[in-house]
Amino acid sequence: MGVEAMRAVHAYRHLLRAVKKHVGKEDHKTHFTDFISQAFRQPSDPSSLHHKLKLATDYTFLVNSVHHHKDLLFSYNIAVDRSDEMRKVLGKSAASVGLQLPEVYQP
């Protein structure tokens, strides 16, 4: 496997991982991963390959950075809707002791 092929596999895996982690894996969000898979499976000439790999790397960085920025805003108690974050924290706390949240707190 060549160097460019290894870079493509690396960029593809990191991009899919970032999208699945931060955008979600739900059925109504599969068009994101489908588009990424389709774009990487299309044959492309070597001149545009470098551009596509750079674009994939930049987009991965953007998705991860936006999520990290949102986490920082939550940690600094900036006026951002915290209800989803609190549900997540409560769910993790309940799961750590083997319990489930009541339906009132379920998304």
C-alpha positions as a Markdown table, in Angstrom:
| # | Residue | x | y | z |
|---|---|---|---|---|
| 1 | Met | 0.0 | 0.0 | 0.0 |
| 2 | Gly | 1.4 | 3.4 | -1.0 |
| 3 | Val | 1.9 | 6.4 | 1.2 |
| 4 | Glu | -1.0 | 8.3 | -0.4 |
| 5 | Ala | -3.3 | 5.2 | 0.1 |
| 6 | Met | -2.3 | 5.1 | 3.8 |
| 7 | Arg | -3.0 | 8.8 | 4.2 |
| 8 | Ala | -6.4 | 8.3 | 2.6 |
| 9 | Val | -7.3 | 5.4 | 4.9 |
| 10 | His | -6.1 | 7.5 | 7.9 |
| 11 | Ala | -8.1 | 10.5 | 6.9 |
| 12 | Tyr | -11.2 | 8.4 | 6.1 |
| 13 | Arg | -11.1 | 6.6 | 9.5 |
| 14 | His | -10.6 | 9.8 | 11.5 |
| 15 | Leu | -13.3 | 11.7 | 9.6 |
| 16 | Leu | -15.8 | 8.9 | 10.1 |
| 17 | Arg | -14.9 | 8.5 | 13.7 |
| 18 | Ala | -15.4 | 12.3 | 14.3 |
| 19 | Val | -18.7 | 12.4 | 12.5 |
| 20 | Lys | -20.1 | 9.3 | 14.3 |
| 21 | Lys | -19.0 | 10.7 | 17.6 |
| 22 | His | -20.0 | 14.3 | 17.3 |
| 23 | Val | -22.8 | 14.3 | 14.7 |
| 24 | Gly | -24.4 | 11.0 | 15.7 |
| 25 | Lys | -25.2 | 7.5 | 14.4 |
| 26 | Glu | -29.0 | 7.8 | 14.3 |
| 27 | Asp | -30.8 | 6.6 | 11.2 |
| 28 | His | -31.9 | 10.2 | 10.2 |
| 29 | Lys | -28.2 | 11.2 | 10.3 |
| 30 | Thr | -26.7 | 8.5 | 8.1 |
| 31 | His | -26.6 | 10.8 | 5.1 |
| 32 | Phe | -23.4 | 12.3 | 6.6 |
| 33 | Thr | -21.5 | 9.0 | 6.7 |
| 34 | Asp | -23.0 | 7.9 | 3.4 |
| 35 | Phe | -21.7 | 11.0 | 1.7 |
| 36 | Ile | -18.2 | 10.6 | 3.2 |
| 37 | Ser | -18.1 | 6.9 | 2.2 |
| 38 | Gln | -19.2 | 7.7 | -1.3 |
| 39 | Ala | -16.7 | 10.6 | -1.7 |
| 40 | Phe | -13.8 | 8.3 | -0.6 |
| 41 | Arg | -14.9 | 5.4 | -2.8 |
| 42 | Gln | -15.1 | 7.5 | -6.0 |
| 43 | Pro | -12.0 | 7.2 | -8.2 |
| 44 | Ser | -10.1 | 10.4 | -8.5 |
| 45 | Asp | -7.1 | 11.6 | -10.4 |
| 46 | Pro | -3.8 | 12.1 | -8.4 |
| 47 | Ser | -4.0 | 15.9 | -8.7 |
| 48 | Ser | -7.3 | 16.2 | -6.9 |
| 49 | Leu | -6.4 | 13.5 | -4.4 |
| 50 | His | -4.2 | 15.8 | -2.3 |
| 51 | His | -6.9 | 18.4 | -2.2 |
| 52 | Lys | -9.6 | 15.9 | -1.1 |
| 53 | Leu | -7.3 | 14.5 | 1.7 |
| 54 | Lys | -6.6 | 18.1 | 2.9 |
| 55 | Leu | -10.3 | 18.8 | 2.9 |
| 56 | Ala | -11.1 | 15.7 | 4.8 |
| 57 | Thr | -8.4 | 16.4 | 7.4 |
| 58 | Asp | -9.6 | 20.0 | 7.8 |
| 59 | Tyr | -13.2 | 19.0 | 8.2 |
| 60 | Thr | -12.2 | 16.4 | 10.8 |
| 61 | Phe | -10.4 | 19.1 | 12.7 |
| 62 | Leu | -13.4 | 21.5 | 12.4 |
| 63 | Val | -15.9 | 18.9 | 13.7 |
| 64 | Asn | -13.6 | 18.0 | 16.7 |
| 65 | Ser | -12.9 | 21.6 | 17.4 |
| 66 | Val | -16.5 | 22.7 | 17.4 |
| 67 | His | -17.4 | 19.9 | 19.8 |
| 68 | His | -14.4 | 20.8 | 22.1 |
| 69 | His | -15.5 | 24.5 | 22.0 |
| 70 | Lys | -19.0 | 23.6 | 23.0 |
| 71 | Asp | -17.6 | 21.5 | 25.9 |
| 72 | Leu | -15.6 | 24.5 | 27.0 |
| 73 | Leu | -18.6 | 26.8 | 27.0 |
| 74 | Phe | -20.5 | 24.3 | 29.1 |
| 75 | Ser | -17.6 | 24.1 | 31.6 |
| 76 | Tyr | -17.4 | 27.9 | 31.9 |
| 77 | Asn | -21.2 | 28.1 | 32.5 |
| 78 | Ile | -21.7 | 30.3 | 29.5 |
| 79 | Ala | -25.4 | 30.9 | 28.8 |
| 80 | Val | -25.9 | 27.9 | 26.6 |
| 81 | Asp | -28.7 | 25.4 | 26.8 |
| 82 | Arg | -27.5 | 22.9 | 29.4 |
| 83 | Ser | -30.5 | 20.6 | 29.5 |
| 84 | Asp | -29.0 | 18.0 | 27.2 |
| 85 | Glu | -25.7 | 18.1 | 29.0 |
| 86 | Met | -27.4 | 17.6 | 32.4 |
| 87 | Arg | -29.4 | 14.7 | 31.0 |
| 88 | Lys | -26.1 | 13.1 | 29.8 |
| 89 | Val | -24.4 | 13.6 | 33.2 |
| 90 | Leu | -27.4 | 12.2 | 35.0 |
| 91 | Gly | -27.6 | 9.3 | 32.7 |
| 92 | Lys | -23.9 | 8.5 | 33.2 |
| 93 | Ser | -24.3 | 8.8 | 36.9 |
| 94 | Ala | -27.3 | 6.5 | 37.0 |
| 95 | Ala | -25.6 | 4.0 | 34.7 |
| 96 | Ser | -22.5 | 3.9 | 36.8 |
| 97 | Val | -24.5 | 2.5 | 39.8 |
| 98 | Gly | -26.6 | 0.2 | 37.6 |
| 99 | Leu | -29.8 | 2.3 | 37.4 |
| 100 | Gln | -31.8 | 3.9 | 34.7 |
| 101 | Leu | -33.2 | 7.4 | 34.6 |
| 102 | Pro | -37.0 | 7.8 | 34.9 |
| 103 | Glu | -38.9 | 8.5 | 31.7 |
| 104 | Val | -39.1 | 12.2 | 32.6 |
| 105 | Tyr | -35.4 | 12.6 | 32.0 |
| 106 | Gln | -35.2 | 10.4 | 28.9 |
| 107 | Pro | -34.6 | 12.2 | 25.6 |
